[in-house]
Every structure is written in structure tokens, then in C-alpha cells.
Amino acid sequence: MAEETENTPTAPTARQLATARDFVARHGKPARAVVENIGIAGARVVLVGPDGAMGDVLVAGVETGTALVEQVDDLEAAEWDSETVKTVKIGAAHRRKMAGPRAGR
């Protein structure tokens, strides 16, 4: 597991904040955010709207993701618990995309 160093920025950028705020505005309040460590690349903040939509924002690390969630109104920190999972609505197009080359079989 990658560790954040003193050189890892902990403040989200204006663009990352704008992306999360736009998601909340388009998909409803309150939205949920699950911060996931993705190793050396940083962290992924998975956004889940009350309408079932999913989005994400890539940030420098888990601390940055947590700071992003705290700075966006109507965005609540969440885990992949049953309530969050039940909220997500995954359509056929997304399932095909995630299946990759196997989708054609």
C-alpha cells in the first residue's frame, strides 16, 4: 500500500472541487463520496448521486480526497455499505464498458 509523503499535496484543486460540486448539482443532494486508495497514483473519490448516477474525481491521495469531501456542500463521506451500493444504478452501457473485450462474447 502506498504511503502519502510530505510532498503529497493535501488540498484539492479548484478543478477537482468544481467537478464534485457540478456532480452534486446535476445528480441531487445529498450525494455520497467513497474515497479509495489507488496506490502510487493517489486516490479515487467515487461520487454516488441519490439518482443512482456515479462519477469520480482522481486526487493526489486519501487525505486530499477526504479534504475534498469536507469542502463540498451536500457531499457526505460514505463507505461501500449496503445503502451506498443500493443507490447505484448501473446501466447496460456501463456494464459493457467495464466488461471490456469480453462484452462481445
N, C-alpha and C positions, 0 to 999 in steps of 0.2 A: 504494500500500500504506500502510495506516495505521501510524503510529508510536506506541509507548506513550510517555506523558509521565510526568513525575514525579508527577502526580496520579492515575495509574492504580494502583489497589491491586494488590499482588503476592501477597498472602496469600489463599488460597481461604477461603471462608466455611465455617462449620460445616455448613451445609445442603449445600453442594457436596461436601464431604468425605463426609458421611453418604450422599449419593446414590451416589457412586463406591464406597464400602465396601459398600453394600447390593447393588450390581450384582455385585461380586466374590463376595459371599456367596451370591447366588442363581444365578450362572452359572458358577462354578468358578474354580479357581486354576491357574496364573496367568492373569489377564486382560491384554489389551493395551490401550494407550491411544495414540491418534494425536491430537496437538494441531494444530489447523488455525486459522490466522489467518482471521477473517471480517471484517476491516476495522474500521471505526469501532465496530461492535457488540462487538468483543472477539475471543474465540477459542472454538472448539468443541473439546471433548475427546471424541472418539469412542471409546467403550468396546466392546471385542470380547471376548466370553467364549469359553472353549475349547469351549463347547457350540454356538457359532455365533451366539449372540444379540448384538444390537447395542443400544447405548444411547448417550446423550450427556449432557454437562454443559456449559452455557454459562458462561464465566468472563470476567473483565474484559480479559484479554489473554493472549498467548502465555506470558509469564513466570508468570502465575497458573496457567495450565494445566500448565506444567512443574512448578511447586511442588506442585500437586495430585497429580500422578503420583508425585512423590517421597515424599509424605506418606501414601499409601495402600499398606498391605502387600499383596503379591501382585498389584500392578498394575505392568506393565512398559511403559516407553516403546517405541513402535513407529512404523513408517512404513507407508505403503501398499505394502509389498513383497508378493511372491507368497505368502509364508506367511500374512501377515495377511489378504490377500484370500481365500485358500483356506479360511480358518477361518470366514468369514462365511457364514451360511445365510439367504438372503432368501426369504421365503415369498410366496405369491401375493397375500395381503392387502397386504403392504408394497409389492409391485410396483404394485398398483392405486393405492395411496395416492400413490406417487411419480409415477405417470403423470398424475394429476390428471384434468382433463376428458377427456383423450384415452383414458382407460381404457374409456369406454363405446362407443368406435368399433369 
